[in-house]
């Protein structure tokens, strides 16, 4: 867990969560994303890594306005991921 926390470190005073809804006809899972203004705890990390709800959305921008990592959400379900990776590189 510590290695994972180090790689995906971010804001420690708030985090994101997502309440799942129903799946749309296009395959996209509908739901509600929101920010929880509480400290990120080891228990939250552990539950997330075990696949237990609630999901943990680390905010990548830290308290001192630095960002160590990023993430892209692609809502194309027939995407050829290998081709995308090659394009990004």
C-alpha positions as CSV (number, residue, x, y, z in Angstrom):
1,X,0.0,0.0,0.0
2,X,2.8,2.4,0.8
3,X,4.3,2.1,-2.7
4,X,0.9,2.8,-4.2
5,X,0.3,5.8,-2.0
6,X,3.7,7.2,-2.9
7,X,3.1,6.8,-6.7
8,X,-0.4,8.3,-6.5
9,X,0.1,10.9,-3.8
10,X,-2.0,14.0,-3.9
11,X,-4.2,16.2,-1.8
12,X,-4.6,14.7,1.7
13,X,-7.4,17.0,3.1
14,X,-10.1,15.9,0.6
15,X,-10.8,13.1,-1.9
16,X,-13.3,12.2,-4.6
17,X,-16.0,9.5,-4.4
18,X,-18.5,8.2,-7.0
19,X,-21.9,6.7,-6.4
20,X,-22.7,4.2,-9.1
21,X,-26.0,4.5,-11.0
22,X,-27.3,2.4,-13.9
23,X,-25.4,1.6,-17.1
24,X,-26.5,3.6,-20.1
25,X,-27.2,2.1,-23.6
26,X,-23.8,3.2,-24.7
27,X,-22.1,1.2,-21.9
28,X,-21.2,4.2,-19.8
29,X,-21.9,3.8,-16.1
30,X,-24.0,6.6,-14.8
31,X,-23.6,8.0,-11.4
32,X,-22.7,11.0,-9.2
33,X,-19.1,12.2,-8.6
34,X,-18.5,14.4,-5.6
35,X,-15.7,15.7,-3.2
36,X,-15.5,14.6,0.4
37,X,-13.8,17.3,2.5
38,X,-12.1,14.9,5.0
39,X,-8.6,13.6,5.4
40,X,-7.5,10.7,3.2
41,X,-6.9,7.8,5.6
42,X,-5.0,4.5,5.3
43,X,-8.3,2.7,5.8
44,X,-9.7,4.4,2.7
45,X,-6.6,3.4,0.7
46,X,-6.8,-0.2,2.0
47,X,-10.5,-0.5,1.2
48,X,-10.0,1.0,-2.3
49,X,-7.1,-1.4,-3.1
50,X,-9.2,-4.3,-1.9
51,X,-12.0,-3.3,-4.2
52,X,-14.3,-2.5,-1.3
53,X,-16.6,0.6,-1.6
54,X,-16.4,3.5,-1.5
55,X,-14.0,4.1,-4.3
56,X,-11.2,6.5,-3.5
57,X,-10.5,9.3,-5.9
58,X,-7.2,10.9,-5.0
59,X,-7.0,14.6,-6.1
60,X,-3.6,14.8,-7.8
61,X,-2.9,18.4,-7.0
62,X,-1.3,18.7,-3.5
63,X,-1.7,21.4,-0.8
64,X,1.3,23.2,-2.2
65,X,-0.1,23.3,-5.8
66,X,2.1,20.6,-7.2
67,X,1.0,17.7,-9.3
68,X,2.8,14.4,-9.6
69,X,0.5,12.3,-11.8
70,X,-2.5,12.6,-14.1
71,X,-5.3,10.5,-15.5
72,X,-7.5,10.5,-18.6
73,X,-11.1,9.3,-18.7
74,X,-11.9,8.1,-22.2
75,X,-15.5,7.3,-22.8
76,X,-15.0,5.4,-26.1
77,X,-15.9,1.8,-25.5
78,X,-14.6,0.2,-28.8
79,X,-11.2,2.0,-28.4
80,X,-8.0,0.2,-29.4
81,X,-6.0,1.0,-26.3
82,X,-2.7,-0.1,-27.7
83,X,-3.1,2.3,-30.6
84,X,-3.9,5.1,-28.2
85,X,-0.8,4.4,-26.1
86,X,1.4,4.4,-29.2
87,X,-0.2,7.8,-30.3
88,X,0.5,9.3,-26.9
89,X,4.1,8.1,-26.9
